[in-house]
């Protein structure tokens, strides 16, 4: 098992290190560190979430703070490979979600406020070698500084659970594309690679990742992001 783990994790870490080294030498690319915190409450067929994170603003040359919450509906779990995953969404072929987000950014005396009503649908497939593929489609009704707009967001993600030295980890890669109704174009693309680590008696996990963003309508068109997300998973007793 250890050799198999090294064969998978080693190339991923090597690629991430190479990308980070090249990115650090590119002065034209904006640099970001994005911490995040998320709480998931599992109530069986339904699941509730609240979260907050820092991210790059699309309206200003500054960071933005986002807070949000949502409720999800899941079909019967069938993906047995992920029955022991902390995030029980990974056991379900389809997960629907309705959520709300508020985002605030500031740059000097400038302010930007965004409110979003979101409708998600995520499909999952179990592939050979215990690989899980997830395809999320999100439709957003947004109000940005008083103006109304629509955005579509698609994210494709691949991950695989591993157990080196009895640790539960899941390396992952993801690609994202955004269509913004304000410009009527695909204006933002992102590519992510990282690893999810199970910590604190299997009640939480830590996501460590590198993300490269290209946004042709943003003040900073190219951004390198180093991110860390603390996820806390709670389960209501039946």
ABEGO torsion letter per residue (X at the ends): XAAAAAAAAAAAAAAAAAAAAAAAABAABBBBBBBBBBBBBBAEABBBBBBBBBBBBAABBBBBBBBBBBBBBBBBBABAAAAABABAAAABABBBBBBBBBBBBBBEABBBBBBBBBBBBBBBBBBBGGBBBBBBBBBBBBBBGGBBBBBBBBBBBBBBBBBBGGBBBBBBBBBBBBBBAAAGBBABBBBBBBBBBBBGGGABBBBBBBBBBBBAABABABBBBBBBBBBBBBBBBX
